[in-house]
Amino acid sequence: MAGDGKVTTQSHNKRPTRWHIAVFLAPAVLVYTAIMIIPLFGTLQFSLFQEVERLQVFVGLDNFKTLFGDPNWSKSFWNALANNAWFFVIHMLVQNPIGILLAAILASPHLRMAAFYRTAIFIPTILSFVIVGFAWKLILSPIWGISPDLLQMIGLKSLFAPWLGKEAYALTTLALVSVWQFVGIPMMLIYAALLTIPDEVLEAAECDGITGMKQFWKIKLPLILPSIGIISVLTFVANFNAFDLIYTTQGALAGPNFATDILGTFMFRTFFGFQLQLGDPNMGATIASAMFFVILIGVCIYLFGIQSRMRRYQF
């Protein structure tokens, strides 16, 4: 009898196998593997080969040595990487703070028509890169654009310049256009994070006389730091994968004089070729692999160096 009771207790303590989790995850895992994982490993493998007499020959890391050591390649690579870094910095310093500010304003219970404002700010996010690129190219055109007339109306016509045609301004201008298009994403994520803060915490702060902006800086901001960290990572990944806006407005050559060239356009020209430049799929895969490792290093720095320090702010 005692033995039977022991067997019964063990059978009750044994957890049932949750097959339904695998069933529900399987479609997403299969699709992600087919369109992301397999192409990724294929690209990494392709970067280790070179075409010799129409045959793929394994060369190890020679392509990476060429990319980083050959002046004909390294100059373009480091220029594109530096432009990518500046593109990211503009988004971090302009887009995300504006998104946080807008979210704080929209989360105010005293604001009327908040739903309308949220929708209006988020609409550019769902627009096509092609539409946004061509529209802003027309707006900023010194010949038929409306920006000179708008600046003249407010007495600032002297500030106008062909921003997309000058090396010093082109990349920053396109970064600000991208900020305009995607500021709705950090706004909505921070807005959702603000809504998750318990009312009891805010009521306790009000009882202590902490209200308005003081409440935001001392109470709300520390509580949404994990969300800000996630937004920073998403911004980093998105900007180092950028391609569409630059290609739409400046073309594959990313003019003027490669001033707006980023890793995406550099990889596109190398892989597929452009005008008189012949395509080199192996070197294109090498650049794509370098992009992957740059993003991987950045994400790892966040996960292991920053996120662990912000966990104390989570509930």
N, C-alpha and C positions, 0 to 999 in steps of 0.2 A: 504493500500500500504506500509505504514511504517512497519507494522507488517510483511508483506511478505518479505520486504528487510532484516529485522532482522533475520528471519528464514533462508533466503538464506545465509547471512553472517555467521551464526552459523554453517550451513552445510558445508560451505567452510573451516571454521577453524577446524572442526573436522577431526582429522587425521585418515586415513584408517588403518584398522587392517592388520598388515603384517603377514599373515598366512604362507607365504613362508619361513620365518625364522624358525618357528616351524617345518615345513616339512623337511627342510634340516638338522636341528639339531637332529631330532628324531632318525634316525638310530644310530648316534654316541652316543647319550645319552642312548639308549637302550642297545647297546653293552657294554658301559662302566659300566652301572648299573649291567648287567648280570655277567661280569667277574671281577668287582672290588668292587662295593658298596655292593652287596648282600653277597659275600664271606667275606668282611670286617666285616659287622655286624654279620654274622654267627660265625666268629672267636671270636669276642668280647663276644658274647653270650656263646660260648662254653667254654670260659675261666672262666665262673662263675659257672661251674658245675663240679662234680666229679663222677666217675663211682663207684657205690656201689652195689655189687651183680648184676652186669650187667645192672644196672639201672642208668640213669643220675639223680643225686640229686643236687639241687641248693645249693651252699655253699657260695654265695656272693663273697667277696674278699679274701677268705681263700687261694686260689691258689696264689694270689699275695703276701700274707703274707708269704707263704711257700717259694716262689721264692726269696724274699728279706730278710727273716729272718732265714730260715733254713740253717745252714752252708753247708749242703750237696748240696744245690741248689745255694745259694747266692755266694759262692766262684767261681763256674763256670760261673755264670751270670756276675759278676763284672769283671772277667778275660776276658770274651768275649766282654763286653762293652768297656773295656780299649783297647783291641786289635782293635776293630772297630774304636775307636777314633784315635789311632795311624795311622791306615790305611787311615783315612780321612785326618789327618794332612800331611802325606807324599804327598797325591794328591794335597792338597792346596799349599804346599810349593815347590813342584817340577813340577807337571803336569801343573797347571794353569799358573805359570810364564813362563814356556817353551812355552806353547800354545800362550801366549800373545806375546812373543818374535818372535816366528815363524810367527804369523799373521802380526806383524809389518814389518818383512823382506819381506814377500810375498806381502804385500800391496804396496811395493815400485815400482813406475813406471819404474825404471831403471833395475829391475831384469828380466833376461831372463829365459825362460822355467818355469815360475811361475806355470802354470797349471800342469806341470809334477811333480813338487815338492809337490804341494797340494795333488795330487792324491797318490803319493808314501807315504806321511806321513799319509794319511787318510785310506789307505788300511787295516792296522792292525785292525782298528775299526770294520770292517765288517767280520772279521774272527771269527770262532767259539771259545768259551772258551775252548772247549776240545782240539782243535788243538793248541791253544796258550799254554795251560797248559802243554800238553805232549811235545810240541816242546821245551819249555824252561826247562822242567825237564830233557830232554836229553842233552840240551846245557850245563846246569850247573852240570851235573853228573860228579863226580870226577873219575869215572871209564872209561866211554866211551864218555863223553862230549868233546866238542871242546874248551870250555872256558880255560882250563889249557894250551892248545897249543897256543891259541891266546895271552894269557898273557905272555907266554914264548917268543913269537916272538918279543914282545916289551920290554922284559927284566923285566917283573913284575910278574913272576911266583910265587914269594914269597908271593904275595898278595892273591893268590887263597886259598879258603877254601870251604868246603862242605856247602855252604850257606843255602841250604834248609834242612840240617841236624843238624844245630846248633840253639839252642833256641834263642840265642841273635840276629841272623841274618835272620832267616827264614821269619818272617812277613815283615820286611823291604824289603827283596829281592822280595817277592811276590807283595808288593805294587809298587815297581819299575817296575816289569813286567807289572802290570796293567797300570802304567803310560805310558809305551811304547805303550801299545795297544790303549789307549784312549786319548792320547795327541792330536789326530786329531780333537776331538770334540770341546774343547775350542779354538783351532786354527781356525777352520772354523767359529765359532760363533763370535769371535773377528774380524776375517777378514771381515765378513759381516758387523759388526758394523763400522769398519774403512771406508768401502766403502760408508756408509751413511752420512759421514761427508761432508757438502757442500764444494765445491771447493772454494767458496768465502771466507770461513773462513781460509783455508790454504793459499790462495793467499794473504790475508790481513796479515797473520803471516809472510809470506816471505817478504812482503814489509817492515815489521818492523824488518827484519833481524833474524827472528826465523826460523831456518831450522834444518834438520837432527834430531839427538836425542833430542836436545833442544825443537824442535817442538813437538815431540812425548810426552815428559814429561809435557810440559806446555799447549799444545792445545789438542792433541788427547786423551791422557789418561783421563783427566777429563770428556771428552765427552762420553767416552765408559764405565765409571764407572757403569752405570745401567746394561749394558751387563755383566760386570764382576761380579756384584752382583747376577744376574740370574745364571751365570755359577757356582758360589759358592754354590748356593742352589741346583742346579742339581748335583753337586759333592757330597754334603752332603747326599742327598737322595740316590744316586746311591751307595755310599760306605757303608751306613748303611743298604742297602738291598743286599750287596755283598754276594755271596755264591759260584758261579760256579768255579771261578779260584782256590779258596782254596780247594774245594772238588775235583777238577780234579788233582791237584798236590799233596795234602797232605792227601786226603781221608776224611771220615766223622769224624775221630778222630782228625784231624787238628794237626798233630804232627809237630815237636817232643814235646812230653809231653804237648800237648794242647797249644803250643806257638803260633800257628796261628789260634787258635779257635776264631771265631767271632760269632755274634748273629745268623747269618744264619745257620752255621754248628751246633751250640748248639741247635737251634730249630729243625733242621732236625733230630739229634740223639734222641732228646726227643720225638718228635712226632711219628716218624716211628720206633724208636729203631735201635740198631746197635750192631752186635755181641752178647755179653751176656746181653746187656742193653735192657730191654723190653720197647716198645713204650708206651707213656702216652699222648694220644691226648689232654687231657684237659690241662696238663702242657705245652705241645707244643703250644697250642692256647694261653696260658698265656704269654709265651715268645714272640710269634708273636704280641700279643697285646702290650707288653712292647716296642717292636721295633716300633710299630705304634706311640705310645705316644712320644717316643724319637724323631722320625722324625717330628711329629706334633709340638712339642715344638721348635725344631730347626727352622722349617719353619716360625712359628709364630714370633720368635725373629727377623728373617730377615724382615718379612713383616711389623711388627709394630715398630721395633726398628731401622732398618737400611735403608730400602727402602725409607721411608718418608724423610730421610735426604739427599738422593741422587737425589731427584726429581728436585732440583734446577739446576742440570747439564743437564737436558733434554731440548731439544728444544721445 
